[in-house]
Amino acid sequence: MIQKILNKFVGAKYVSILRTWVPNMVAWGTVGGVAVIHFTDWRLILDYVPYVNGKFKKNE
């Protein structure tokens, strides 16, 4: 169903090109997300992950 809609608006050629690029884009998106967490304040982002939030409690 989605392929028919995309073929109608974009064209079959570009849908096939997109299908080959999706795994690559997912991989680079994951690498980028990990890099953002690594180079920023990781506690600020990972405090919203339930398992990590309970593991590193703040002593207040």
C-alpha positions as CSV (number, residue, x, y, z in Angstrom):
1,M,0.0,0.0,0.0
2,I,2.7,2.5,1.0
3,Q,4.7,1.5,-2.1
4,K,1.8,2.3,-4.4
5,I,1.4,5.7,-2.7
6,L,5.1,6.5,-3.1
7,N,5.2,5.3,-6.7
8,K,2.3,7.6,-7.4
9,F,4.0,10.7,-6.0
10,V,7.7,10.0,-6.4
11,G,8.2,7.3,-9.0
12,A,9.4,3.7,-9.0
13,K,13.0,4.6,-9.7
14,Y,13.3,6.8,-6.6
15,V,11.5,4.3,-4.4
16,S,14.1,1.6,-5.3
17,I,16.9,4.1,-4.6
18,L,15.4,4.9,-1.3
19,R,15.1,1.2,-0.4
20,T,18.8,0.7,-0.9
21,W,19.7,3.8,1.2
22,V,17.4,3.2,4.2
23,P,19.8,0.7,6.1
24,N,22.7,3.1,5.6
25,M,20.7,6.0,6.9
26,V,19.6,4.1,9.9
27,A,23.2,3.0,10.7
28,W,24.5,6.6,10.4
29,G,21.6,7.9,12.5
30,T,22.4,5.5,15.2
31,V,26.1,6.5,15.1
32,G,25.1,10.1,15.3
33,G,22.8,9.6,18.2
34,V,25.5,7.7,20.2
35,A,28.0,10.5,19.3
36,V,25.6,13.2,20.6
37,I,25.2,11.3,23.9
38,H,29.0,10.8,24.1
39,F,30.0,14.4,23.4
40,T,27.3,16.1,25.5
41,D,26.4,15.8,29.1
42,W,25.4,12.1,29.0
43,R,23.6,12.3,32.4
44,L,21.3,14.9,31.0
45,I,20.1,12.6,28.2
46,L,20.3,9.2,30.0
47,D,18.4,10.3,33.1
48,Y,15.3,9.7,31.0
49,V,16.2,6.0,30.4
50,P,14.6,4.1,33.4
51,Y,17.3,1.5,33.9
52,V,20.2,3.9,33.8
53,N,18.3,6.5,35.9
54,G,18.0,4.0,38.8
55,K,21.6,2.8,38.5
56,F,23.2,6.3,38.9
57,K,21.3,7.9,41.8
58,K,22.4,11.4,42.9
59,N,23.4,11.7,46.5
60,E,21.4,14.6,47.8
